[in-house]
Structure formats: C-alpha cells, structure tokens
C-alpha cells in the first residue's frame, strides 16, 4: 500500500479535525485490561470534549474526558494522552482491505484528522487544535493484540508494522476543549528529521535507526528515548 501523503505537500489551510472519538469500556476479544475490558472501540461524539494531561503512565489514563483506558500498564499517561490518525490513511487501508468501511475512530484514535500528515509529523512538533488546546507529538503507536482482535484482520500486527504509518501519540502542553471541525495548526516544527514514521521503524523493525532518534531529545517518548540511549551505550 502506498501511503497517501508520500511525495506531496499538505495544504495547511485545510488541516482540521473530522471527529473527536472516545471509547467506553467493552469486553475485549483477548485479555484486554483488568476485568477483560478495553476502550479501543472509539466512536465520534458531538459537542466539545475537554482534553488534559492525565498524569503519569500507570496511573493516568486518557487525556480526553469520557474516554476509557482499561490497561494502564501499556496505554495512556502523559506521553500517550491523545492518539491521532489521518482520515486519508484510513481511506488507503479501506482500499487495501478490499473496500472494508473504516469509520472515524476505527483504529482506536481519539482525533481523526484531515489534511495532516500525522505519521510524517516530527517528534516535538506542536499542534494548536481549536482555540485552546496545544499538543506535542511524542511517538508512533505500536500495534498490539487488542488492536488486531478489534480489527479482525489476519496478520494485522505484521501488516500494520510493515506499513510504518502508525499515527501519532501526543502529550498535552496546554489543555482545552475540541470538537469536530476545529482547525489544526502546526505552530512549532523542530529542525531535526525524526518523524513519527522513523521513530516507529527504529523501535520495531530497524533498530539500526535508534541512534538517529537522539536528535529529538526529551520531546521523544521516554521509553523510545531510553531504547535509543541503551542502544548507543549512553
């Protein structure tokens, strides 16, 4: 599958949220979180949704009001407060999966965007969403068994990993409320070349790229930064 954004510029004037998606606890096909529940089945909601820093991983869940994170060991927390995925990438996956319909939120994303090259965003890039919310890109999403079970596609973890267009986790720099239709503006773009896609490849299939991640510094998700430092002996 050819990624939608490869080889073309994205028009800043049309960058926006198509939907804001939250998930309620539901039974997980696999183990899921405590009690066998998962919040991956996210649905668009009407009206404004408050977005905030949920606190440290392990105790803090989602950064969106009303959004469930059932497995605090692996999900949620300040550095994974918000998950964004591009509608254009969902459309590309629909074609690859034989015309299957993927609604906004189908990949468990909180923010479904239009016109934003989410996987091409640089680590530390900052987005102003709506009038108040300021987010900072930290890393790509690593696929897990719960994600695979939710999609129900054969070999999904391998396929998603091979594509290396994982969408982005973001931390909350300034809290605020957002809703569908809000503009997305890139207000800071670091001068390094460490993109979400590169970070994802480095921690999954191409460990030789790990030293390159150090250019992103403390903006990088702490777990990815630790892996890069360990690899280089730092």
C-alpha positions in Angstrom: 0.0 0.0 0.0 1.3 3.4 -0.9 0.9 6.0 1.8 -1.4 8.8 0.9 1.0 11.6 1.8 4.1 10.4 0.2 5.6 12.8 -2.3 3.2 15.6 -2.0 2.7 18.7 0.2 -0.2 19.0 2.6 -2.3 22.2 2.4 -2.2 23.9 5.8 -5.4 25.7 5.1 -7.5 22.5 5.2 -6.0 20.9 8.2 -8.8 20.1 10.7 -10.4 17.6 12.9 -13.0 15.4 11.3 -14.1 13.9 14.5 -13.3 13.5 18.2 -13.6 9.9 19.3 -14.0 8.3 22.8 -14.4 4.8 23.9 -16.4 3.2 26.7 -15.2 0.0 28.4 -16.3 -3.0 26.5 -15.4 -6.7 26.7 -12.2 -7.5 24.9 -11.9 -10.4 22.5 -8.4 -11.1 24.0 -7.3 -10.4 27.6 -7.6 -6.6 27.4 -7.2 -4.7 30.6 -8.3 -5.6 34.2 -11.6 -7.4 34.0 -11.1 -8.3 30.3 -12.2 -4.8 29.2 -10.9 -2.5 26.5 -11.6 1.1 25.4 -10.3 0.7 21.9 -13.7 0.8 20.3 -13.9 4.6 19.9 -16.8 6.4 18.4 -17.3 10.1 17.3 -19.0 12.3 19.8 -20.9 15.5 19.4 -20.1 18.8 21.2 -16.8 19.9 22.8 -14.6 17.4 24.6 -12.1 18.5 27.3 -8.5 17.4 26.7 -6.0 17.5 29.6 -2.8 15.9 30.9 -3.9 12.7 32.5 -0.8 12.2 34.6 1.9 9.6 34.7 1.7 6.3 32.8 0.5 3.5 35.1 -1.9 5.8 37.0 -3.1 8.3 34.3 -5.4 7.1 31.5 -6.7 9.0 28.5 -6.3 12.7 28.1 -9.9 13.0 26.8 -12.9 13.4 29.1 -15.1 10.3 28.9 -12.5 8.2 27.1 -11.7 4.8 28.8 -8.2 3.3 29.0 -8.6 -0.1 30.6 -4.9 -1.3 30.6 -2.9 1.4 32.3 0.2 -0.8 32.1 0.6 -0.2 28.4 -1.7 2.7 27.4 -2.5 6.2 28.5 -0.5 8.6 30.6 1.0 12.0 29.9 3.1 10.9 26.9 0.3 9.0 25.3 -2.5 11.3 26.3 -4.0 11.6 22.8 -3.8 9.4 19.7 -4.3 10.9 16.3 -4.7 9.2 12.9 -5.3 10.6 9.4 -8.5 10.0 7.6 -6.5 9.7 4.4 -4.7 6.7 5.9 -7.9 5.1 6.9 -9.2 5.6 3.3 -6.0 3.9 2.0 -6.5 1.0 4.3 -10.1 0.7 3.2 -8.8 0.1 -0.4 -6.2 -2.3 0.8 -8.7 -4.3 2.8 -10.9 -4.8 -0.1 -13.3 -1.9 0.3 -14.0 -2.5 4.0 -15.5 0.5 5.7 -13.4 2.1 8.4 -15.3 4.7 10.3 -13.6 7.6 12.1 -12.2 6.1 15.4 -11.9 2.6 13.8 -8.2 2.4 14.7 -8.8 3.5 18.3 -7.8 7.1 17.6 -9.1 10.0 19.6 -8.6 12.5 16.8 -9.4 11.7 13.2 -7.7 14.4 11.1 -8.0 15.7 7.6 -5.0 17.3 5.7 -2.5 16.4 8.4 0.4 14.1 7.6 0.3 12.6 11.1 2.9 9.9 10.6 5.1 12.4 8.9 5.0 14.7 11.8 8.3 15.4 13.6 8.8 14.3 17.2 8.3 17.5 19.3 6.1 19.1 16.7 3.3 21.2 18.3 -0.2 21.4 17.1 -2.8 24.1 18.1 -6.2 22.4 17.8 -9.1 24.7 18.1 -8.7 27.9 20.1 -7.2 26.4 23.3 -5.6 23.0 23.0 -1.8 22.7 22.4 -0.4 19.2 21.7 3.1 17.9 21.2 4.0 14.8 19.1 5.8 12.1 21.1 5.8 8.8 19.2 4.0 6.4 17.0 1.5 3.8 18.1 2.8 0.3 18.5 0.2 -2.3 17.4 -0.9 -4.9 20.0 -3.1 -8.0 20.2 -6.1 -6.0 21.3 -5.8 -3.8 18.2 -5.5 -6.9 16.0 -8.5 -8.6 17.6 -10.5 -5.3 17.3 -9.8 -5.2 13.5 -10.2 -8.9 13.0 -7.8 -8.9 10.0 -5.4 -11.8 9.5 -1.8 -11.0 10.4 -2.8 -7.4 11.3 0.1 -6.6 13.6 2.6 -7.6 10.9 0.8 -5.7 8.2 0.3 -2.5 10.2 4.0 -2.6 11.3 5.2 -3.1 7.7 3.3 -0.1 6.6 5.1 2.2 9.1 2.4 4.8 9.1 1.3 4.3 12.7 -0.4 7.6 13.6 0.9 9.7 16.5 0.7 9.9 20.2 0.7 13.4 21.7 1.1 15.0 25.1 -0.9 17.9 26.3 1.0 21.2 26.7 -2.0 23.4 27.2 -5.4 21.9 27.9 -8.5 22.9 26.2 -11.8 21.7 24.6 -12.0 20.5 21.0 -14.8 19.4 18.7 -15.2 18.1 15.1 -14.4 20.8 12.6 -11.8 22.6 14.7 -8.7 23.7 12.7 -5.3 22.1 13.3 -2.3 24.4 13.0 1.4 23.4 13.2 2.8 26.1 15.5 6.3 24.6 16.0 8.2 22.2 13.8 11.6 21.1 15.1 14.7 21.4 12.9 15.6 17.7 13.2 14.4 15.0 10.8 13.0 12.5 13.3 9.5 11.8 12.2 6.9 9.6 13.8 7.3 7.0 11.0 11.1 7.0 11.5 10.7 6.6 15.3 8.3 3.7 14.7 10.6 1.9 12.4 13.5 2.3 14.8 11.7 0.7 17.7 10.1 -2.1 15.6 11.9 -3.3 12.5 15.1 -1.3 12.0 16.9 -1.0 15.3 19.9 0.5 13.4 17.9 3.7 13.3 17.8 4.1 17.0 20.8 6.4 17.3 19.0 8.9 14.9 16.2 9.3 17.5 18.5 11.1 19.9 18.2 14.2 17.8 14.7 14.6 19.0 15.9 14.8 22.7 13.5 15.0 25.6 10.5 15.6 23.3 10.7 11.9 22.4 8.5 9.4 24.3 10.6 8.4 27.4 10.5 4.7 26.5 11.8 5.3 23.0 14.5 7.7 24.3 15.6 5.0 26.7 15.9 2.4 24.0 17.9 4.8 21.8 20.3 5.6 24.7 20.7 1.9 25.6 21.5 1.0 22.0 24.2 3.7 21.8 25.5 2.9 25.2 24.5 6.3 26.5 
